């Protein structure tokens, strides 16, 4: 896939060849503006086992996602058990609990409800991007560590003091650390743990002092703050994402509420999914803001009536999405399918809890209807997911699915660019040139489009036009080593030697190995 897979895997210099030194650099330093050594080690392990055979890398993603579905199930069961233990027990409640325990009806209902939640999470079409796209290993691996970390914490917070609970706390901390080293979104864990303590486990009502509850989060908070500081120092210069670049300050603030509701909307109605989404109008932003207020106020009122589960799921959802929304000013996509991977887990667990309750209170006929409805829904979602995953089969199939259904506008320039590059690599030069020219027509400020047009123009035997394309790309992105190198080659062929040498020197200084070798071989310094 020519969408970050090259940067992370198949064109990663640390893997060509795979060596201890290269892997060591991935562990000790940042890569691609982030410090995610656990994720990069997983890619290195895949390269060691599978080489560049994509099937092996995809298999790892599928296995991680399958494991995450199991973790969702186990976490849901643990949360139900912890909630039951946290409730005050009256005589009537004790008799009900004892009856349910003896005949096993509660355990069956819990297993069915959380089983449905885990399956629906696993087969939902929004998962297609995270599982099919090798570069989104970050979300899969982060969840693989974060979910058992939460499970261990629930065991710790629900148990009595002792060696077992202390080990659960240490295990939770270690897993959170690994999750943070997979993707920085796990740095929000201290907030999630506090929400669990307050809204679900209600530890403050069981004799646990508030000071202790806060002190327990300090190790988690120190890890989070340290990694946030490290990653912030590695971030590129601020660059507003195209989808919000035209907005005023107030509109950008308003857009954030739409972005926060996007994953819920796509979870409830998973249609028209894609790797890139277009701009929206002010009307949708206002609707998003109003819905945000209504949902938050409604769940807060519901929590006051002692049903805190919906509010907990909502707040955890927001906590895991806010960093993505806050990243709008740094060039990140404002909305994306992959953002839902971690954020919506709480919503699926909430659905599972609702199924448990409905099963326990329902008649035989209602239970049959509930089982049939859950099965049908899972089948519908799985069918849609298979169709969505098929689009991710190759770069051409992915970007054709976007381009063929979208107008030629700046929202989709990256899709035109990536499809044009894919056509070029497949030997379909004429189609590639046509797409890139359309992309340049709607966005003349895209350096990547102009650079690739220069490559195609040069291959067509027009060095003069190629030089103009490379020069235009360099005006927009003056630190691009490959553009300087190709520009120098074209200038040399045009007989403009006095300009070609400085261009080659600049390419070498910016890290082009080809330029460095060329200058060294000619006896010129750089």
Legacy VTK file of the C-alpha trace (Angstrom):
# vtk DataFile Version 3.0
C-alpha trace
ASCII
DATASET POLYDATA
POINTS 526 float
0.000 0.000 0.000
1.541 3.314 -1.053
0.084 5.124 1.957
2.676 5.063 4.731
3.399 1.349 4.281
6.530 2.375 2.409
7.709 4.593 5.272
7.014 1.994 7.935
7.934 -1.247 6.187
8.894 -1.891 2.593
11.040 1.213 2.053
12.213 1.573 5.644
16.034 1.805 5.488
16.299 0.005 8.841
14.940 -3.133 7.166
17.158 -3.032 4.037
18.916 -5.080 5.132
17.425 -5.989 8.488
20.189 -5.570 11.039
20.675 -5.218 14.769
21.969 -1.673 14.282
18.912 -0.646 12.265
16.500 -2.145 14.765
18.476 -0.522 17.574
17.964 2.886 15.991
14.219 2.254 15.849
14.175 1.417 19.556
16.382 4.225 20.799
15.153 6.998 18.527
12.057 8.361 16.896
10.734 7.284 13.544
8.336 9.190 11.330
7.787 11.960 13.884
6.843 9.568 16.689
8.467 7.422 19.338
6.738 4.053 18.910
9.485 1.437 19.452
7.072 -1.393 20.304
5.259 -0.941 17.000
8.495 -0.710 15.020
9.830 -3.847 16.726
6.684 -5.691 15.667
7.336 -4.625 12.067
10.973 -5.728 12.413
9.811 -9.115 13.696
7.525 -9.488 10.684
10.363 -8.610 8.320
12.591 -11.167 10.047
9.964 -13.910 9.663
8.179 -13.015 6.433
10.566 -10.712 4.629
8.557 -8.404 2.374
5.778 -10.911 1.748
2.690 -8.834 2.634
0.659 -11.898 3.600
2.704 -12.397 6.755
2.377 -8.773 7.808
-1.381 -8.906 7.256
-1.584 -12.140 9.227
0.001 -10.417 12.218
-2.617 -7.662 12.024
-5.435 -10.214 11.867
-4.041 -12.120 14.851
-3.695 -8.934 16.889
-7.251 -7.916 16.052
-8.549 -11.363 16.991
-6.722 -11.173 20.302
-8.174 -7.715 20.915
-11.689 -9.060 20.407
-10.961 -11.673 23.086
-9.642 -8.933 25.389
-12.859 -6.948 24.823
-14.852 -9.996 25.919
-12.741 -10.602 29.037
-12.715 -6.937 30.011
-16.492 -6.791 29.697
-16.902 -9.823 31.980
-14.482 -8.324 34.517
-16.307 -4.993 34.527
-19.647 -6.715 35.136
-18.180 -8.720 38.009
-16.552 -5.618 39.509
-19.780 -3.653 39.258
-21.751 -6.399 40.985
-19.192 -6.444 43.796
-19.278 -2.645 44.094
-23.062 -2.424 44.588
-24.445 -2.276 48.114
-26.062 -5.566 49.101
-29.475 -5.755 50.713
-31.342 -8.893 51.701
-33.350 -9.000 48.506
-30.271 -8.299 46.413
-28.360 -11.083 48.142
-31.117 -13.579 47.450
-31.184 -12.579 43.762
-27.414 -12.811 43.435
-27.319 -16.187 45.206
-30.043 -17.552 42.927
-28.305 -16.321 39.801
-25.018 -17.757 40.986
-26.488 -21.177 41.752
-28.229 -21.725 38.445
-25.517 -19.929 36.480
-28.021 -17.700 34.660
-26.062 -14.507 35.319
-22.814 -16.034 34.077
-24.550 -17.245 30.924
-26.111 -13.832 30.303
-22.769 -12.088 30.886
-20.948 -14.423 28.503
-23.613 -14.007 25.816
-23.832 -10.233 26.147
-20.110 -9.604 26.145
-19.616 -12.239 23.468
-21.981 -10.315 21.197
-20.166 -7.056 22.047
-16.784 -8.580 21.170
-18.038 -10.075 17.898
-19.735 -6.868 16.769
-16.595 -4.894 17.599
-14.492 -7.376 15.619
-16.620 -7.519 12.461
-17.646 -3.852 12.262
-16.714 -2.207 8.915
-14.794 0.556 10.708
-12.216 -2.096 11.633
-11.322 -2.674 7.955
-8.903 0.254 7.811
-7.027 -0.623 10.997
-6.696 -4.333 10.201
-6.127 -4.157 6.425
-3.657 -1.270 6.536
-0.247 -2.421 7.761
0.691 1.096 8.839
-2.126 1.150 11.393
-0.417 -1.592 13.385
-0.103 1.168 15.997
-3.777 0.996 16.982
-3.875 -2.798 17.001
-0.763 -3.167 19.140
-1.773 -0.349 21.464
-5.136 -2.038 22.091
-3.390 -5.404 22.511
-1.532 -3.996 25.531
-4.051 -1.419 26.760
-7.068 -3.733 27.107
-5.322 -6.281 29.385
-3.825 -3.327 31.284
-7.351 -2.141 32.069
-8.350 -5.704 32.918
-5.448 -5.995 35.372
-6.324 -2.636 36.910
-9.950 -3.691 37.420
-8.696 -6.825 39.185
-6.432 -4.698 41.350
-9.040 -2.088 42.210
-11.711 -4.709 42.930
-9.565 -6.942 45.148
-8.482 -6.726 48.718
-4.989 -5.598 49.613
-2.427 -8.325 49.225
0.312 -9.669 47.026
-2.093 -10.618 44.230
-3.536 -7.130 43.952
-0.086 -5.548 44.043
1.033 -7.811 41.205
-2.070 -6.807 39.236
-1.140 -3.140 39.708
2.448 -3.725 38.536
1.207 -5.734 35.564
-1.222 -2.963 34.642
1.555 -0.376 34.762
3.898 -2.501 32.614
1.201 -3.075 30.005
0.297 0.620 29.914
3.959 1.417 29.279
3.999 -0.993 26.328
0.751 0.504 25.040
2.246 4.007 25.168
5.317 2.731 23.300
2.954 1.381 20.625
0.906 4.553 20.194
0.841 7.695 22.292
-2.959 7.701 22.588
-2.448 5.364 25.570
-1.064 8.365 27.455
-4.704 9.153 28.267
-4.868 6.103 30.539
-4.594 8.030 33.857
-7.843 9.821 33.009
-9.536 6.556 32.057
-8.468 4.915 35.322
-9.892 7.811 37.322
-13.170 7.548 35.419
-13.326 3.821 36.179
-12.624 4.471 39.863
-15.267 7.152 40.178
-18.099 6.123 37.859
-17.905 2.325 37.810
-15.894 0.847 40.666
-16.936 3.628 43.080
-13.873 3.011 45.212
-14.409 6.273 47.088
-17.583 4.712 48.536
-15.744 1.595 49.699
-13.352 3.246 52.118
-10.547 4.027 49.644
-9.308 7.538 50.263
-9.292 10.035 47.435
-5.622 10.800 48.089
-4.721 7.150 47.566
-6.775 6.967 44.384
-4.850 9.950 42.995
-1.441 8.775 44.203
-1.924 5.432 42.455
-2.100 7.273 39.132
1.211 9.124 39.526
3.404 6.404 37.906
1.004 6.227 34.954
0.933 10.013 34.701
4.743 10.303 34.740
5.027 7.835 31.852
2.356 9.706 29.912
3.888 13.143 30.423
7.385 11.932 29.559
6.325 10.331 26.289
4.108 13.283 25.369
7.086 15.608 25.865
9.350 13.362 23.780
6.844 13.069 20.947
6.062 16.789 20.963
9.749 17.550 20.470
9.753 15.290 17.407
6.655 16.696 15.728
7.024 18.517 12.422
6.233 22.174 12.055
2.571 22.995 12.516
0.583 22.555 9.346
-3.192 22.900 9.348
-5.019 19.967 7.855
-6.688 20.841 4.564
-10.161 20.063 5.896
-9.868 22.874 8.451
-7.333 25.161 6.770
-10.101 27.431 5.450
-11.897 27.756 8.782
-11.796 30.693 11.150
-10.772 30.154 14.753
-14.395 29.891 15.874
-15.263 27.513 13.042
-12.292 25.304 13.881
-13.512 25.133 17.475
-17.002 24.277 16.231
-15.630 21.642 13.851
-14.058 19.788 16.791
-17.507 18.785 18.070
-18.425 17.387 14.663
-15.147 15.448 14.619
-15.840 14.012 18.066
-19.221 12.685 16.937
-17.967 11.347 13.604
-16.899 7.912 14.890
-20.222 7.387 16.652
-22.112 8.347 13.498
-20.086 5.903 11.397
-20.447 3.202 14.059
-24.220 3.509 13.964
-24.384 3.900 10.173
-21.213 2.475 8.570
-21.780 3.585 4.981
-19.640 5.590 2.534
-16.462 4.680 4.419
-13.090 5.641 2.992
-9.507 6.577 3.787
-10.180 10.277 3.106
-13.224 12.359 3.947
-14.103 15.739 2.368
-14.743 19.101 3.952
-18.100 19.792 5.547
-20.221 22.927 5.733
-20.995 25.096 8.726
-24.431 23.517 9.070
-22.978 20.108 9.948
-20.663 21.711 12.492
-23.606 23.390 14.235
-25.534 20.111 14.247
-22.507 18.361 15.737
-22.198 20.971 18.470
-25.870 20.783 19.401
-25.865 16.982 19.432
-22.761 17.012 21.621
-24.517 19.227 24.160
-27.714 17.150 24.115
-25.895 13.815 24.496
-23.598 15.044 27.257
-26.421 16.690 29.213
-28.685 13.672 28.805
-26.065 11.210 29.999
-25.153 13.454 32.934
-28.815 13.510 34.028
-29.014 9.744 33.587
-25.925 9.319 35.772
-27.601 11.300 38.545
-30.317 8.640 38.515
-27.624 6.016 39.268
-27.107 4.716 35.720
-23.516 5.798 35.156
-22.496 3.257 32.533
-23.561 5.354 29.502
-21.763 8.426 30.857
-18.618 6.378 31.509
-18.623 4.952 27.964
-19.195 8.449 26.540
-16.388 10.071 28.536
-13.888 7.319 27.725
-14.838 7.708 24.056
-14.146 11.438 24.248
-10.874 10.996 26.145
-9.528 8.687 23.431
-10.577 11.022 20.613
-9.593 14.430 21.984
-5.860 13.990 21.130
-6.778 13.352 17.480
-8.995 16.432 17.404
-6.300 18.479 19.142
-3.894 17.389 16.394
-5.837 19.174 13.664
-3.315 21.989 13.648
-0.423 19.633 12.951
-1.569 18.263 9.620
-3.438 15.225 10.921
-6.616 14.030 9.273
-9.552 15.583 11.106
-11.622 12.388 10.954
-10.683 8.821 10.059
-12.034 5.299 10.460
-8.989 4.194 12.451
-9.654 6.726 15.206
-12.659 4.623 16.218
-10.637 1.491 16.992
-9.895 2.254 20.638
-12.456 4.988 21.231
-15.566 2.915 20.509
-14.654 -0.141 22.596
-16.486 1.334 25.578
-19.603 1.785 23.446
-19.555 -1.880 22.435
-19.116 -2.888 26.077
-22.101 -0.700 26.940
-24.108 -2.527 24.280
-22.965 -5.817 25.771
-24.146 -4.756 29.230
-27.536 -3.778 27.776
-27.832 -7.220 26.153
-27.005 -8.877 29.490
-29.747 -6.912 31.194
-32.276 -7.617 28.445
-31.439 -11.319 28.499
-31.842 -11.596 32.255
-35.186 -9.797 32.249
-36.577 -11.206 29.022
-38.958 -14.066 28.398
-37.964 -17.074 26.297
-39.445 -15.552 23.145
-37.639 -12.257 23.714
-34.375 -14.085 24.250
-34.825 -15.884 20.945
-35.531 -12.560 19.226
-32.484 -11.005 20.874
-30.227 -13.859 19.761
-31.613 -13.783 16.229
-31.253 -10.018 15.976
-27.664 -10.103 17.230
-26.768 -12.854 14.773
-28.360 -11.010 11.865
-26.604 -7.765 12.779
-23.260 -9.537 13.010
-23.844 -11.090 9.586
-24.748 -7.748 7.991
-21.715 -6.016 9.497
-19.371 -8.849 8.510
-20.606 -8.768 4.909
-20.042 -5.020 4.741
-16.602 -5.421 6.303
-15.535 -7.972 3.699
-16.524 -5.548 0.949
-14.699 -2.706 2.668
-11.578 -4.811 3.243
-11.529 -5.766 -0.456
-10.903 -2.114 -1.285
-7.669 -2.329 0.715
-6.349 -5.221 -1.370
-3.937 -2.978 -3.263
-3.040 0.668 -3.738
-4.928 0.741 -7.020
-8.131 -0.813 -5.642
-8.088 1.488 -2.598
-7.570 4.773 -4.394
-9.796 3.865 -7.332
-12.625 3.393 -4.833
-12.081 7.003 -3.750
-11.323 8.662 -7.087
-14.078 7.016 -9.118
-16.713 8.214 -6.718
-15.340 11.666 -5.951
-15.038 14.929 -7.884
-11.631 16.372 -8.736
-11.247 18.750 -5.802
-8.588 19.454 -3.193
-10.234 17.172 -0.645
-9.124 14.190 -2.702
-5.751 15.340 -4.023
-3.915 12.710 -1.962
-6.123 10.023 -3.492
-5.315 11.236 -7.024
-1.624 11.440 -6.134
-1.457 7.949 -4.638
-3.437 6.389 -7.464
-1.263 8.140 -10.019
1.882 6.786 -8.355
0.344 3.300 -8.214
-0.522 3.464 -11.934
3.010 4.615 -12.700
4.522 1.710 -10.766
2.182 -0.650 -12.628
3.412 0.664 -15.977
0.230 2.623 -16.723
2.066 5.893 -17.389
-0.620 7.622 -19.444
-3.276 7.068 -16.767
-0.832 8.169 -14.093
-0.018 11.393 -15.889
-3.694 12.177 -16.462
-4.513 11.767 -12.761
-1.536 13.817 -11.581
-2.330 16.618 -14.013
-5.891 16.726 -12.676
-4.491 16.838 -9.143
-2.116 19.681 -10.059
-4.992 21.592 -11.640
-7.014 21.607 -8.406
-4.023 21.995 -6.055
-0.973 23.646 -7.579
0.646 23.899 -4.140
1.132 20.143 -3.662
4.869 19.446 -3.940
4.396 15.665 -4.120
2.121 15.983 -7.156
4.562 18.270 -8.962
7.540 16.054 -8.133
5.854 12.928 -9.495
4.769 14.818 -12.605
8.421 15.714 -13.078
9.411 12.044 -12.875
6.774 11.060 -15.460
7.624 13.953 -17.754
11.298 13.019 -17.654
10.439 9.388 -18.449
8.495 10.672 -21.483
11.663 12.285 -22.815
10.876 15.930 -22.010
13.723 17.046 -19.691
12.887 20.748 -20.098
9.353 20.322 -18.783
10.638 17.902 -16.124
13.072 20.561 -14.882
10.224 23.037 -14.566
8.193 20.516 -12.550
11.082 19.728 -10.214
11.828 23.400 -9.717
8.180 24.112 -8.876
8.212 21.269 -6.335
11.394 22.630 -4.755
9.911 26.089 -4.391
7.201 24.501 -2.253
9.412 21.963 -0.483
13.040 23.177 -0.601
14.416 20.417 1.658
13.422 17.551 -0.593
16.614 15.641 -1.394
15.141 13.438 -4.143
13.803 16.486 -5.993
17.202 18.220 -5.836
18.932 15.086 -7.099
16.585 14.574 -10.049
16.657 18.295 -10.795
20.455 18.194 -11.028
20.341 15.187 -13.379
17.896 16.955 -15.697
19.877 20.198 -15.622
23.001 18.296 -16.588
21.244 16.714 -19.558
20.035 20.153 -20.640
23.647 21.370 -20.610
23.107 23.660 -17.604
26.160 22.300 -15.760
26.765 25.402 -13.658
23.292 24.935 -12.113
23.455 21.141 -11.966
26.465 20.936 -9.619
24.985 23.153 -6.853
21.728 21.197 -7.092
23.637 17.931 -6.684
25.532 19.364 -3.712
22.270 20.443 -2.093
20.841 16.942 -2.593
23.905 15.424 -0.949
23.711 17.793 2.005
20.058 16.869 2.505
20.956 13.179 2.722
20.675 11.775 -0.807
23.045 8.790 -0.911
22.980 8.767 -4.723
24.099 12.388 -4.772
26.817 11.755 -2.192
28.190 8.810 -4.180
28.059 10.817 -7.419
29.988 13.726 -5.927
32.518 11.466 -4.226
33.105 9.551 -7.450
33.670 12.769 -9.389
36.066 14.140 -6.810
33.774 17.016 -5.857
33.157 17.832 -2.210
29.819 18.485 -0.617
LINES 1 527
526 0 1 2 3 4 5 6 7 8 9 10 11 12 13 14 15 16 17 18 19 20 21 22 23 24 25 26 27 28 29 30 31 32 33 34 35 36 37 38 39 40 41 42 43 44 45 46 47 48 49 50 51 52 53 54 55 56 57 58 59 60 61 62 63 64 65 66 67 68 69 70 71 72 73 74 75 76 77 78 79 80 81 82 83 84 85 86 87 88 89 90 91 92 93 94 95 96 97 98 99 100 101 102 103 104 105 106 107 108 109 110 111 112 113 114 115 116 117 118 119 120 121 122 123 124 125 126 127 128 129 130 131 132 133 134 135 136 137 138 139 140 141 142 143 144 145 146 147 148 149 150 151 152 153 154 155 156 157 158 159 160 161 162 163 164 165 166 167 168 169 170 171 172 173 174 175 176 177 178 179 180 181 182 183 184 185 186 187 188 189 190 191 192 193 194 195 196 197 198 199 200 201 202 203 204 205 206 207 208 209 210 211 212 213 214 215 216 217 218 219 220 221 222 223 224 225 226 227 228 229 230 231 232 233 234 235 236 237 238 239 240 241 242 243 244 245 246 247 248 249 250 251 252 253 254 255 256 257 258 259 260 261 262 263 264 265 266 267 268 269 270 271 272 273 274 275 276 277 278 279 280 281 282 283 284 285 286 287 288 289 290 291 292 293 294 295 296 297 298 299 300 301 302 303 304 305 306 307 308 309 310 311 312 313 314 315 316 317 318 319 320 321 322 323 324 325 326 327 328 329 330 331 332 333 334 335 336 337 338 339 340 341 342 343 344 345 346 347 348 349 350 351 352 353 354 355 356 357 358 359 360 361 362 363 364 365 366 367 368 369 370 371 372 373 374 375 376 377 378 379 380 381 382 383 384 385 386 387 388 389 390 391 392 393 394 395 396 397 398 399 400 401 402 403 404 405 406 407 408 409 410 411 412 413 414 415 416 417 418 419 420 421 422 423 424 425 426 427 428 429 430 431 432 433 434 435 436 437 438 439 440 441 442 443 444 445 446 447 448 449 450 451 452 453 454 455 456 457 458 459 460 461 462 463 464 465 466 467 468 469 470 471 472 473 474 475 476 477 478 479 480 481 482 483 484 485 486 487 488 489 490 491 492 493 494 495 496 497 498 499 500 501 502 503 504 505 506 507 508 509 510 511 512 513 514 515 516 517 518 519 520 521 522 523 524 525
